[in-house]
Amino acid sequence: MNLPARPPVTRSRHRHLTRRGVLWLGLRCDVRCKFCYDEHIPTAEKGWLDLGDAIQALEKFRFHYGNEFVDFMGGEPTLHPAILEIVAHAARIGLRPTVITHGMHLAKPERAHAFAEAGIHDFLVSIHGIGDTVATIHGRGKNNAERQRRALDNLRALSIPFRFNVTVIRDNLTQLEAIAELAGETGARVVNFLTFNPYFEWARTPEIDFQPRHSEAAPYLARAISTCTRLGIEANVRYLPLCQLPGYEAHVYTGYQLPYDTHEWDYNSWYDTGYPGSPSAQWYYQASRRQQNRHDYVHVPACGSCAVREICDGFHAQYVTRWGGEEASPYTGPPVTDPRHFISEQDKVEYDTPSASAAHDHVAPAPVPLHLDAGGGAKARHEHSTRR
Ligand code: SF4
C-alpha cells in the first residue's frame, strides 16, 4: 500500500493566522447527540452536498482564499456517498483534508484504510465520554465506545493522525481527565474541550439541563488540561470567558483567539466574504468582533473595567439570562488589544507546509484597539455555524 507522505509535525509558540477552511457536507447523522443543534432541523431537509458543489467550494478555498487545510463537517461526513472522492480532490489540490467524525465507521479497518488511500490528513474525532456515557450522549447505537476505541487503534496502525473534540456538558465533567488519558493512550495529538454553546434554538431554551455553569466546569477543565500537558498533548478550551480559567488562559480560545489556532476556521472562507487571499490581522480582529455579535456573546457590567475585554467574547446571552454575570472576574492592568496575549504562551502542534514556513517569517502587527462596548450584540444567525 502506498500511502501519501505526511508533513513533519513540530510544536511552536509562534501564532500565525489559520489557513483552514470548513465545508459542511450535509446534516445527516446516525447518532443524536443530546446537545446537537441539528436535531431541530427536520430529517427531510437534511441532504448531502452534491459532489460537484463540493469540488467547486474546495477550488475556491484553495485558489481564491489561499487555504491550505480543510475540515469536512456534517452531520456525519463519513456517511456522505462521495466522501472519498471529496477527500481525494482536496488532497490533490493542496488542501490537507480533515474529517470531523464520531469515528465509529472507522472501526472497520477497510474503511479507515480507504481514507488513508484517499489522502486524509487527519481526523478530528468527537469523544464525548468514556464507556457507557458515550452511548448515553449519542442517544443511538451499540458498543459506541468500543467502536470508537477500535477506530482509534485502526488510525494509529495506519499512522493517520487524529485529534479529539469533547463537548463539555454536565454528563462528562467527571470524565474529562479520563478523556485526556485516553488521548495519551491512543496517541491523539490535540484535545479540544468545547464548552457548550447555546446557539440557535438552544438560545431560546432558558433551562438546558446538561449545561453546566462555567464555575462548575472549570476545576475539571483545569485538571484535564494539566493531564494533557503532562502527556505532551495540546489542550484547547473553546468559547469560555478568559477569566474563567485563571492560570490556564494560554489554552482558552474565544472568537478573538480562534484565527490564531491553525486547527480552527478561517473567518474569510468560512463566511465566503470574498476577500481574496490572506487578509490582515486587523481584518481578522474585525471578523472576530462580528462573530461575537453573530453568536450573541455579551459583556456583563463587570467586563467594563476588564483589561482584556477587547480580546474576550464575554458570556453568551442565554447564559447571562440564566445565571447572570457574577462569575466575571475582571483583569486589572493596561488594556490588552492583541488576541495573542495569552495564547502566545501555548505550545501548539504545527504542520510544516511550505506556506506555513513562509508565514513564520511574517510577524503580524498587533491590531489597533477598537474600544468595544460592554453591551450585547446583534442577533444574526449564520446557517452553517453549528459546531461539532
Ligand atoms: S471580566 Fe468579562 S471581559 Fe474580562 S475576562 Fe471576564 S468575561 Fe472576559
Residues whose N, C-alpha, C, O or C-beta is under 5 A from the ligand:
A	BS01	SF4	P241 L242 C243 A302 C303 C306 V308 R309 C312 G314 A328 S329 P330 Y331
